[in-house]
Amino acid sequence: MTSFLDKIKQRRSIYAIGKNVALEQDKIEDLIKDAVKHSPSSFNSQSSRVVILFGESHHKFWNIVRETLRKMVPADAFAGTNAKIDSFSAGLGTVLFYEDQKVIEGLQEQFKLYADNFPVWSEHSSAIAQFATWTALAEHNIGASLQHYNPIIDEEVAATFDVPASWKLRAQLVFGSVEAPADEKSFMNDAERFKTFN
């Protein structure tokens, strides 16, 4: 039986992805929803919001990223950027992770003593939802990598996919079939990272 830690170890950044995924689209959608729904959040705020893109919408999203970067990256250096976007677009889909600022502001108003902490805790909630989703996909042999093209794409993406103004884009998880495994992962020395006291 595979342990929870084994599933965490299976989750890696997979950059060579394709569309050859055995799991049906509706099952993937349910998997993503369950992973986010059951991820903890401070004060049970449930501030995480998700937009799931498949098919033409997935390609449209990555084209927005491409054309936004085209305006920013020097023309003679754009080929590498373009190839990277092509590799993401080659995947099956993308999960856009948002945090609803109305929820955060409501908590700040309700619990003034913790007001400064709620934006930080919101980031924690989003990170947990991202990690849970990524690991759930990996459990089904679906490769993914987490990207961060926000905030440069936020406005156009919001307009294109009818995203509420209070939703703040935090990350983009692109996923698909594993076409090539991740490289070997190295770890820093435990003595530099951990302390234990009795």
CORVENGI-V737622 format. One record per residue. N is the residue number from 1. RES is the residue in one small letter. PHI is phi as a letter, one per 40 degrees, with the letter a starting at -180 (none if undefined). Layout:
n=<N,N>
res=<RES,RES>
phi=<PHI,PHI>
//
This chain:
n=<1,2,3,4,5,6,7,8,9,10,11,12,13,14,15,16,17,18,19,20,21,22,23,24,25,26,27,28,29,30,31,32,33,34,35,36,37,38,39,40,41,42,43,44,45,46,47,48,49,50,51,52,53,54,55,56,57,58,59,60,61,62,63,64,65,66,67,68,69,70,71,72,73,74,75,76,77,78,79,80,81,82,83,84,85,86,87,88,89,90,91,92,93,94,95,96,97,98,99,100,101,102,103,104,105,106,107,108,109,110,111,112,113,114,115,116,117,118,119,120,121,122,123,124,125,126,127,128,129,130,131,132,133,134,135,136,137,138,139,140,141,142,143,144,145,146,147,148,149,150,151,152,153,154,155,156,157,158,159,160,161,162,163,164,165,166,167,168,169,170,171,172,173,174,175,176,177,178,179,180,181,182,183,184,185,186,187,188,189,190,191,192,193,194,195,196,197,198>
res=<m,t,s,f,l,d,k,i,k,q,r,r,s,i,y,a,i,g,k,n,v,a,l,e,q,d,k,i,e,d,l,i,k,d,a,v,k,h,s,p,s,s,f,n,s,q,s,s,r,v,v,i,l,f,g,e,s,h,h,k,f,w,n,i,v,r,e,t,l,r,k,m,v,p,a,d,a,f,a,g,t,n,a,k,i,d,s,f,s,a,g,l,g,t,v,l,f,y,e,d,q,k,v,i,e,g,l,q,e,q,f,k,l,y,a,d,n,f,p,v,w,s,e,h,s,s,a,i,a,q,f,a,t,w,t,a,l,a,e,h,n,i,g,a,s,l,q,h,y,n,p,i,i,d,e,e,v,a,a,t,f,d,v,p,a,s,w,k,l,r,a,q,l,v,f,g,s,v,e,a,p,a,d,e,k,s,f,m,n,d,a,e,r,f,k,t,f,n>
phi=<none,c,c,d,c,c,c,c,c,c,c,b,c,b,c,c,b,a,b,c,b,c,c,c,d,c,c,c,c,c,c,c,d,c,c,c,d,c,c,c,a,c,f,f,c,f,c,c,b,b,b,b,b,b,f,c,c,d,c,c,d,c,c,c,c,d,c,c,c,d,c,b,c,d,d,c,b,c,d,c,c,c,c,c,c,d,c,c,c,c,c,c,a,a,b,c,c,b,b,c,c,c,c,c,c,c,c,c,c,c,b,c,c,b,d,c,c,c,c,c,c,c,c,c,d,c,c,c,c,c,c,c,c,d,c,c,c,c,d,b,f,b,c,a,a,c,b,b,c,c,c,c,b,d,c,c,c,c,c,c,b,f,c,d,c,c,c,b,c,b,a,b,b,c,b,i,c,c,c,a,c,c,c,d,c,b,b,c,c,d,c,c,b,b,b,b,b,b>
//
